[in-house]
Each structure stands twice: as C-alpha cells, then as structure tokens.
Amino acid sequence: MNDKKEKKLILKDKILQKAEEGKVVLATIEGLMEADLDEFIKQPTEGLLYDLNRDRITVLTLMDDPKWINDFAVMQVITKLKEYYDKGN
C-alpha cells in the first residue's frame, strides 16, 4: 500500500475511534482539533457553523465546488436543529 493511502486509512481510523468516544474531530488552520460532541453542540449556532466551515460566508465563497449546494443545505439544517435544541434546554 502506498504511503498516502496508508495515512488516509490511519486518519479515518482515528476519526472513527474518536466518534465512538463521543468526540468530533475538526480540521482547523492549526491542524486537527477534537472536542467532546455534547459540549461542542452547546455553543452558539454561529460558532458551531464556523467551526464546521459551514457558516454562510464560507459556504458561499466555495461556489466553484458543486458540493457548496449541499454544504449550504447542511448549514440550514444545522441552524434549524440548533433552534430546536436550544428551545429544549
């Protein structure tokens, strides 16, 4: 197996393991960051979307990539779900 493919598999395994531990792994400018998922979702919607690179400004600047449409939809869904979450807590 080539080195690049092996690194991808190691990263995939790490992210899946963290998910099993209740953590979310994010790619940031400073590298990978992990956070407790239950704590992560407690932050304000704007921060949540920013950390996920799904805030309106970021998504709309990536319109050259056709997946921007789904990213925009994800932003809308997260925003609505966060409203429901915040009302319940």
Phi and psi in degrees as GROMACS dihedral restraints (atoms count N, CA, C in turn):
[ dihedral_restraints ]
;  ai    aj    ak    al  type     phi  dphi    fc
    3     4     5     6     1   -75.9    20    10
    4     5     6     7     1   160.2    20    10
    6     7     8     9     1   -61.1    20    10
    7     8     9    10     1   -40.4    20    10
    9    10    11    12     1   -64.8    20    10
   10    11    12    13     1   -43.6    20    10
   12    13    14    15     1   -66.5    20    10
   13    14    15    16     1   -38.5    20    10
   15    16    17    18     1   -64.4    20    10
   16    17    18    19     1   -41.3    20    10
   18    19    20    21     1   -63.2    20    10
   19    20    21    22     1   -39.1    20    10
   21    22    23    24     1   -62.9    20    10
   22    23    24    25     1   -41.5    20    10
   24    25    26    27     1   -66.3    20    10
   25    26    27    28     1   -40.2    20    10
   27    28    29    30     1   -63.0    20    10
   28    29    30    31     1   -44.0    20    10
   30    31    32    33     1   -63.0    20    10
   31    32    33    34     1   -44.7    20    10
   33    34    35    36     1   -58.0    20    10
   34    35    36    37     1   -47.5    20    10
   36    37    38    39     1   -60.7    20    10
   37    38    39    40     1   -40.5    20    10
   39    40    41    42     1   -63.7    20    10
   40    41    42    43     1   -45.8    20    10
   42    43    44    45     1   -65.2    20    10
   43    44    45    46     1   -42.0    20    10
   45    46    47    48     1   -65.1    20    10
   46    47    48    49     1   -37.7    20    10
   48    49    50    51     1   -64.5    20    10
   49    50    51    52     1   -43.9    20    10
   51    52    53    54     1   -63.0    20    10
   52    53    54    55     1   -38.4    20    10
   54    55    56    57     1   -61.4    20    10
   55    56    57    58     1   -40.3    20    10
   57    58    59    60     1   -63.8    20    10
   58    59    60    61     1   -27.6    20    10
   60    61    62    63     1   -84.8    20    10
   61    62    63    64     1     0.7    20    10
   63    64    65    66     1    82.8    20    10
   64    65    66    67     1    23.4    20    10
   66    67    68    69     1  -114.3    20    10
   67    68    69    70     1   155.2    20    10
   69    70    71    72     1  -113.4    20    10
   70    71    72    73     1   138.2    20    10
   72    73    74    75     1  -110.7    20    10
   73    74    75    76     1   129.4    20    10
   75    76    77    78     1  -122.5    20    10
   76    77    78    79     1   144.8    20    10
   78    79    80    81     1   -90.6    20    10
   79    80    81    82     1   122.3    20    10
   81    82    83    84     1  -120.4    20    10
   82    83    84    85     1   174.2    20    10
   84    85    86    87     1   -58.8    20    10
   85    86    87    88     1   -33.3    20    10
   87    88    89    90     1   -88.7    20    10
   88    89    90    91     1     2.8    20    10
   90    91    92    93     1   115.0    20    10
   91    92    93    94     1  -164.2    20    10
   93    94    95    96     1   -74.1    20    10
   94    95    96    97     1   142.0    20    10
   96    97    98    99     1  -129.1    20    10
   97    98    99   100     1   141.5    20    10
   99   100   101   102     1  -122.0    20    10
  100   101   102   103     1   149.3    20    10
  102   103   104   105     1  -145.4    20    10
  103   104   105   106     1   151.8    20    10
  105   106   107   108     1   -66.2    20    10
  106   107   108   109     1   124.8    20    10
  108   109   110   111     1   -61.2    20    10
  109   110   111   112     1   -41.6    20    10
  111   112   113   114     1   -61.5    20    10
  112   113   114   115     1   -38.1    20    10
  114   115   116   117     1   -75.3    20    10
  115   116   117   118     1   -39.8    20    10
  117   118   119   120     1   -57.1    20    10
  118   119   120   121     1   -43.0    20    10
  120   121   122   123     1   -76.2    20    10
  121   122   123   124     1    -7.2    20    10
  123   124   125   126     1   -79.6    20    10
  124   125   126   127     1   -14.2    20    10
  126   127   128   129     1   -72.7    20    10
  127   128   129   130     1   162.1    20    10
  129   130   131   132     1   -57.6    20    10
  130   131   132   133     1   152.0    20    10
  132   133   134   135     1   -53.8    20    10
  133   134   135   136     1   -43.3    20    10
  135   136   137   138     1   -60.2    20    10
  136   137   138   139     1   -41.8    20    10
  138   139   140   141     1   -68.1    20    10
  139   140   141   142     1   -40.8    20    10
  141   142   143   144     1   -59.4    20    10
  142   143   144   145     1   -50.9    20    10
  144   145   146   147     1   -65.0    20    10
  145   146   147   148     1   -38.5    20    10
  147   148   149   150     1   -61.8    20    10
  148   149   150   151     1   -48.4    20    10
  150   151   152   153     1   -61.6    20    10
  151   152   153   154     1   -30.1    20    10
  153   154   155   156     1   -89.5    20    10
  154   155   156   157     1     2.1    20    10
  156   157   158   159     1    55.7    20    10
  157   158   159   160     1    38.8    20    10
  159   160   161   162     1  -125.4    20    10
  160   161   162   163     1    18.1    20    10
  162   163   164   165     1   -72.9    20    10
  163   164   165   166     1   157.2    20    10
  165   166   167   168     1   -52.5    20    10
  166   167   168   169     1   -48.1    20    10
  168   169   170   171     1   -62.2    20    10
  169   170   171   172     1   -46.5    20    10
  171   172   173   174     1   -63.0    20    10
  172   173   174   175     1   -47.2    20    10
  174   175   176   177     1   -60.5    20    10
  175   176   177   178     1   -43.9    20    10
  177   178   179   180     1   -71.9    20    10
  178   179   180   181     1   -19.0    20    10
  180   181   182   183     1   -82.2    20    10
  181   182   183   184     1   -10.5    20    10
  183   184   185   186     1  -105.3    20    10
  184   185   186   187     1    30.9    20    10
  186   187   188   189     1   -69.8    20    10
  187   188   189   190     1   -11.2    20    10
  189   190   191   192     1   -70.7    20    10
  190   191   192   193     1   -21.7    20    10
  192   193   194   195     1   -95.2    20    10
  193   194   195   196     1   120.8    20    10
  195   196   197   198     1   -57.5    20    10
  196   197   198   199     1   -19.8    20    10
  198   199   200   201     1   -73.0    20    10
  199   200   201   202     1    -3.9    20    10
  201   202   203   204     1   -58.8    20    10
  202   203   204   205     1   -31.3    20    10
  204   205   206   207     1   -63.4    20    10
  205   206   207   208     1   -46.2    20    10
  207   208   209   210     1   -69.9    20    10
  208   209   210   211     1   -35.5    20    10
  210   211   212   213     1   -61.7    20    10
  211   212   213   214     1   -39.4    20    10
  213   214   215   216     1   -65.5    20    10
  214   215   216   217     1   -41.5    20    10
  216   217   218   219     1   -62.9    20    10
  217   218   219   220     1   -40.2    20    10
  219   220   221   222     1   -60.6    20    10
  220   221   222   223     1   -43.0    20    10
  222   223   224   225     1   -58.9    20    10
  223   224   225   226     1   -44.7    20    10
  225   226   227   228     1   -64.0    20    10
  226   227   228   229     1   -43.6    20    10
  228   229   230   231     1   -66.3    20    10
  229   230   231   232     1   -44.6    20    10
  231   232   233   234     1   -60.8    20    10
  232   233   234   235     1   -42.6    20    10
  234   235   236   237     1   -59.8    20    10
  235   236   237   238     1   -46.2    20    10
  237   238   239   240     1   -66.7    20    10
  238   239   240   241     1   -44.8    20    10
  240   241   242   243     1   -62.9    20    10
  241   242   243   244     1   -37.0    20    10
  243   244   245   246     1   -66.1    20    10
  244   245   246   247     1   -36.6    20    10
  246   247   248   249     1   -60.0    20    10
  247   248   249   250     1   -46.6    20    10
  249   250   251   252     1   -61.8    20    10
  250   251   252   253     1   -43.5    20    10
  252   253   254   255     1   -60.7    20    10
  253   254   255   256     1   -48.0    20    10
  255   256   257   258     1   -64.3    20    10
  256   257   258   259     1   -34.3    20    10
  258   259   260   261     1   -68.2    20    10
  259   260   261   262     1   -30.9    20    10
  261   262   263   264     1   -83.8    20    10
  262   263   264   265     1   -14.2    20    10
